[in-house]
């Protein structure tokens, strides 16, 4: 079933509510199921740091489905007659950027943690669980601060079909502060992606050329823990998928930050 309406700027809206509903159901159920499986299997593994960091990753993703998607559903449910007030739009923009940024940082922390566990397994096994709780809290605070910067610059925009808000990357370069923010955000994000990719490659080469470690990874008689082959494969897959989806976004922000150097293009961008 498709909804039809006309937005305030005269743009005709013709969108189906089913994809949004399916995203909400799959996102919510998938993350809740992940939390349940983590809880049920945690007693069988000694790789404690992974489960704590992965729980934080699930919580970051779950925040989008619980705290912002209902607003998008409300937009569809009113046949697009209800529009986000400015404060709701800023909130939606912050939460979306917070989820992306915190997820990237957590994946980076998981990658570094596994590399250290591979290099120094005895020290990693004795690490206190409180350390990873502090790391998670630090990541969420840092991600929250980075995600709030564009709000202070009033760089929030409501995007078609009016059901989500994000940083206004179109008009980002109209101020020096916006340009600097685009550059800083892209550099931080690309640095995280670079670290994730580099460390995963190092772990791959270590496993390939270290016969002892490879034997431990393939030994099914060992207690499941720091040497789980499937856990390394899972982490590498998560890192690859997330990085491949987030990197184009960061690259676009990086190039947008250089638009003021080309006044002719900036004047003709049709904004």
Helices and strands as residue ranges (DSSP letters): E 2-6, E 12-16, H 18-41, G 42-44, H 48-67, H 69-77, H 86-119, H 121-125, H 129-152, E 156-159, E 164-167, G 172-174, H 176-209, H 211-218, H 229-256, G 259-261, H 263-267
